[in-house]
Amino acid sequence: MAINIVVPQLGESVVEARVARWLKREGEAVAAGEPVVELETEKIDLEVGAEQAGVLSSIKHPEGADVKVGDVLAVVDAGATASAPAAESEAAATPAPAAPASAAKDAKDGQKATPTARKMAEAHDVALSAVAGSGDAGRITKKDVADRIQSPSPVAAASTPAPAPPAAAPGPPPLPPAKATKAAVAPAPPRAPGTRAETRERMSKRRLTIARNLVAAQHTAAMLTTFNEVDMTELMALRERRKQAFKERYGLGLGIASFFVKASVAALRAFPRLNAEIQGEEMVLKQYYDIGIAVGAPQGLVVPVIRNAEDLSFAGIEQAIREFAGKAQNGTLTLDDLKGGSFTITNGGVFGSMLSTPILNPPQVGILGLHKIEDRPIAIKGQVVIRPMMYVALSYDHRIVDGLEAVQFLVRVKELIEDPGQMLLEG
C-alpha cells in the first residue's frame, strides 16, 4: 500500500518550506516514525518521518526544492522490504538523490545520526559516541544532541571548561558559546593577490523571510524612532547586592533583561497603543503582554516570545530568556516559541552597539532597543560625575502611536530603570 509523506502544517503564517536534504534514498527501508527528509522553514528546521514502515519507493522533490504545506514529498510502499538487487536495478533506471554525507560518516565512526544532529554536535564539540540515540535503531536525533548540550554528564562537564556565570558582566544573560554564534557568517577565504573572485550562495528560507519582513515593515508602517539615555547606577548596584542571593535561591544569574521586561510591561500598561496592532481600519488593543526577545542565532535572527510576561517573576523571566538563548543556538526552538508577540525588546549592546534604530517586527507597533553600557561623564546637580549610561531607542508606528506617547513611554522606562524599587512597589 502506497503511503504519501507530505509537508506537514508548519505553524502560524508559515506555508512554505525548502527540502534541505534527504536522509533516505529511493529503495531504502524506513521504519515507522524514522526521519526521512529534513525541511528548512523561515522559522525552524524540522525532520519529517514516515507514518508506517516500508520502502521509500519514490522521491517527488529534490534537495533545494521549495514545497508548500500538503505537497507530497515522497511515497512509501508500506509493508514492503528492501531488496538489494531490486534497489540496484531501480537505481540504474532512475537516478536517485546522492546519499547524504552522514551515511559515509555513519559507516566510518559507527554512530548513526541525522545530518542536523551531526551538524549541531560539531558546532558544540559534542562527541556523538557520548550521546544516546532515541531514534530508530538508536539513531541520534537533533533533540538527543540538544539534551546532551544542556545536560552534560559529570565526566563531560569536568573535561570541558565551564562558561563564565551569566551574571558576571552587566547586560542580559549572554548567548551560549561564541563559537556557535560566529558560525552564522563564515569569514572570507584568503585570496591570491590580484584576483577578484566571487561566490554565490542561495539565501536560506529564514534569511529570505527576514529580508522581506524588514522591507515590508519600512514600506507599510510610518516608522519613527525616539531616543533617550538611562543612568544604570541604581540598577547595577541592586544587581550587585542581590545577585548572589538570587543565584542561590533560583540557580540563575540576575541580568538586566528581566528589569527591562518588567519596565516595558509597566510602560505598556500606561501607553496601551504601543501594545496594539492594526487590522484593517481597527486598532487591536491587547490586554496581555507577550514580549518578544530578539536573539541572534547561527541561522539568523529569531524572536522567541515570553508569554504573559506580566504574570512572571524576575526569576521566571530570566529562566525563559536563558532557555530561549540556549534553544536558539541549539536549533531546537519550536514554532510555538516564535509565534505571536505584542512588543519586542532587542539588545545590540551585547555585541558592542552604542546606538541603533531598531526595525519593527510586524504586526507589532513598538520595539525597544537596548545598547552597550558605557561609563560617561554627565552633569548631576552642577557636578560632573562618571556614571554607567545606556542609550535606549524606541521605534514605533506613527499610524497609531503619537510622538508624545512614544516619548513618554521611553521616559517611563527610563524612570523605572533608574529607580528599580518602583517596579517592586507597583507590582
Residue pairs with C-beta under 8 A, 6 or more apart in sequence:
1 77
1 78
1 79
2 57
2 75
2 76
2 77
2 78
3 50
3 51
3 52
3 54
3 75
3 76
3 77
3 78
4 72
4 73
4 74
4 75
4 76
5 36
5 37
5 48
5 49
5 50
5 51
5 72
5 73
5 74
5 75
5 76
6 70
6 71
6 72
6 73
7 17
7 39
7 48
7 67
7 68
7 69
7 70
7 71
7 73
8 46
8 48
8 69
9 69
10 16
10 17
10 41
10 43
10 46
10 69
10 335
11 43
11 335
11 336
11 338
11 339
12 335
12 339
12 340
13 339
14 41
14 42
14 43
14 69
14 335
15 68
15 69
16 41
16 42
16 66
16 67
16 68
16 69
16 205
17 39
17 40
17 41
17 66
17 67
17 68
17 69
17 205
18 39
18 40
18 41
18 64
18 65
18 66
18 67
18 204
18 205
19 37
19 38
19 39
19 40
19 61
19 62
19 63
19 64
19 65
19 66
19 67
19 73
20 37
20 38
20 39
20 40
20 45
20 63
21 37
21 38
21 63
21 100
21 115
22 36
22 37
22 38
22 59
22 63
22 97
22 100
23 35
23 36
23 37
23 38
23 47
23 100
23 102
23 114
23 115
24 30
24 34
24 36
24 37
24 56
25 56
25 59
25 91
25 96
25 97
25 99
26 56
26 57
26 58
26 59
26 87
26 90
26 91
26 94
26 96
26 97
27 55
27 56
27 57
27 82
27 86
27 87
27 90
27 91
27 96
28 55
28 56
28 82
28 87
29 53
29 54
29 55
29 56
29 81
29 82
30 36
30 49
30 50
30 53
30 54
30 55
30 56
30 76
31 50
31 53
31 136
31 137
32 49
32 50
32 51
32 52
32 53
33 49
33 50
33 51
33 136
34 49
34 50
34 135
34 136
34 139
35 47
35 48
35 49
35 114
35 135
35 139
35 141
36 47
36 48
36 49
36 50
36 56
36 73
36 74
36 76
37 47
37 48
37 73
37 74
38 45
38 46
38 47
38 48
38 114
38 115
38 116
39 45
39 46
39 47
39 48
39 67
40 204
40 205
40 206
41 205
41 206
42 205
42 206
42 208
42 209
43 206
43 209
43 302
43 333
43 335
43 338
44 331
44 333
44 334
44 335
44 338
45 116
45 299
45 331
47 114
47 116
47 141
47 142
48 73
50 56
50 76
51 76
52 76
52 78
52 79
53 78
53 79
54 76
54 77
54 78
54 79
54 80
55 76
55 77
55 80
55 81
55 82
56 74
56 75
56 76
57 75
57 76
57 77
57 80
58 74
58 75
59 73
59 74
59 96
59 97
60 71
60 72
60 73
60 74
60 75
61 67
61 71
61 73
62 97
63 97
64 202
67 73
90 96
100 115
101 115
102 113
102 114
102 115
102 118
105 111
105 113
105 118
106 112
106 113
109 128
109 129
111 128
111 129
111 140
112 133
112 135
112 137
112 138
112 139
112 140
113 121
113 128
113 131
113 133
113 139
113 140
113 141
113 145
114 135
114 139
114 140
114 141
114 142
116 141
116 142
116 331
117 128
117 131
117 140
117 141
117 142
117 144
117 145
118 128
118 140
120 126
120 142
120 145
120 146
120 149
120 330
120 331
121 127
121 128
121 131
121 140
121 145
123 179
123 180
123 183
123 298
124 145
124 149
124 177
124 179
124 180
124 330
125 160
125 179
126 145
126 148
126 149
128 140
128 145
130 148
130 153
130 156
131 140
131 144
131 145
131 148
132 138
132 140
132 144
133 139
133 140
133 141
133 144
134 140
134 141
134 143
134 144
135 141
135 144
142 330
142 331
142 332
143 332
145 330
146 327
146 330
146 331
146 332
149 326
149 330
150 326
150 330
152 160
163 176
163 177
165 247
165 253
166 173
166 174
166 252
166 253
166 255
166 322
167 239
167 243
167 246
167 247
167 253
167 254
167 255
168 253
170 232
170 236
170 239
170 256
170 373
170 388
171 255
171 256
171 257
171 347
171 349
171 350
171 373
172 255
172 256
172 257
172 260
172 321
172 347
172 350
172 370
173 253
173 255
173 257
173 318
173 321
173 322
173 325
174 325
174 350
175 181
175 295
175 296
175 325
175 328
175 329
175 350
176 325
176 326
176 329
176 330
177 329
180 298
180 329
181 296
181 297
181 298
181 329
183 298
184 296
184 297
184 298
184 299
184 300
191 197
203 211
204 299
204 300
206 299
206 300
206 302
207 300
210 300
210 301
213 361
213 362
214 359
216 362
217 223
217 359
217 360
217 361
217 362
218 359
220 362
221 360
221 362
221 365
221 397
221 398
221 399
222 397
222 398
222 399
223 359
223 360
223 395
223 396
223 397
223 398
224 395
224 396
224 398
224 403
224 406
225 357
225 358
225 393
225 394
225 395
225 396
226 393
226 394
226 396
226 403
226 406
226 407
226 410
227 355
227 391
227 392
227 393
227 394
227 410
228 391
228 392
228 410
228 411
228 413
228 414
229 389
229 390
229 391
229 392
229 414
230 389
230 390
230 391
230 392
230 413
230 414
230 417
230 418
231 378
231 387
231 388
231 389
231 418
232 256
232 373
232 387
232 388
232 389
232 390
232 417
232 418
233 387
233 388
233 418
234 418
234 419
234 420
235 256
235 259
235 417
235 418
235 420
236 256
236 373
236 388
238 420
239 254
239 255
239 256
242 254
243 253
243 254
246 252
246 253
246 254
246 314
246 315
247 253
247 254
249 315
250 315
250 318
250 319
252 315
252 318
252 319
252 322
253 318
254 314
254 318
255 318
255 321
257 293
257 317
257 318
257 321
257 345
257 347
258 314
258 317
258 318
258 321
259 314
259 416
259 417
259 420
259 423
260 345
260 368
260 370
260 413
260 417
261 291
261 293
261 306
261 309
261 317
261 345
262 309
262 314
262 317
262 416
262 423
263 412
263 413
263 416
263 417
263 423
264 289
264 291
264 343
264 345
264 368
264 413
265 289
265 291
265 309
265 310
266 412
266 416
266 423
266 426
267 274
267 409
267 410
267 412
267 413
267 416
268 274
268 275
268 289
268 342
268 343
268 409
269 289
269 310
270 408
270 409
270 412
271 401
271 405
271 408
271 409
271 412
272 285
272 286
273 283
273 285
273 365
273 400
273 401
273 405
274 343
274 365
274 366
274 396
274 401
274 405
274 406
274 409
275 285
275 286
275 289
275 342
275 343
275 366
276 283
276 284
276 285
276 286
276 342
276 365
276 400
277 283
277 284
277 286
277 342
277 363
277 364
277 365
278 284
278 363
278 365
278 397
278 399
278 400
279 363
283 400
286 342
288 307
288 308
288 310
288 342
289 308
289 309
289 310
289 342
289 343
290 305
290 306
290 307
290 308
290 309
290 340
290 341
290 342
290 343
291 305
291 306
291 309
291 341
291 342
291 343
291 344
291 345
292 303
292 304
292 305
292 306
292 341
292 343
292 344
292 345
292 361
292 364
293 303
293 304
293 305
293 306
293 321
293 324
293 344
293 345
293 346
294 301
294 302
294 303
294 344
294 345
294 346
294 347
294 361
295 301
295 302
295 303
295 304
295 324
295 325
295 328
296 328
296 351
297 328
297 329
297 331
297 333
298 329
298 331
299 331
302 328
302 333
302 338
303 338
303 341
303 344
303 361
304 324
304 327
304 328
304 333
304 337
304 338
305 337
305 338
305 339
305 340
305 341
306 312
306 317
306 320
306 321
306 324
307 340
309 317
312 320
324 333
324 337
327 333
327 337
341 361
341 364
342 364
343 364
343 366
343 367
343 368
344 358
344 361
344 364
344 366
344 367
344 368
345 367
345 368
345 370
346 358
346 367
346 368
346 369
346 370
347 369
347 370
347 371
348 356
348 369
348 370
348 371
348 372
349 370
349 371
349 372
349 373
349 390
352 372
353 371
353 372
354 371
354 372
354 374
354 391
355 371
355 391
355 393
356 369
356 371
356 393
357 369
357 393
357 395
358 367
358 368
358 369
358 393
358 395
359 367
359 395
360 366
360 367
360 395
360 396
360 397
361 367
365 396
365 397
365 399
365 400
365 401
366 394
366 395
366 396
366 397
366 401
366 406
366 409
367 394
367 395
367 396
368 392
368 393
368 394
368 410
368 413
369 392
369 393
369 394
369 395
370 390
370 392
371 390
371 391
371 392
371 393
372 390
373 388
373 389
373 390
374 388
374 389
374 390
375 386
375 387
375 388
375 389
376 386
376 387
376 389
377 384
377 385
377 386
378 384
378 385
378 386
378 387
378 389
379 385
380 387
392 410
392 413
392 414
394 406
394 409
394 410
394 413
396 405
396 406
415 422
416 422
416 423
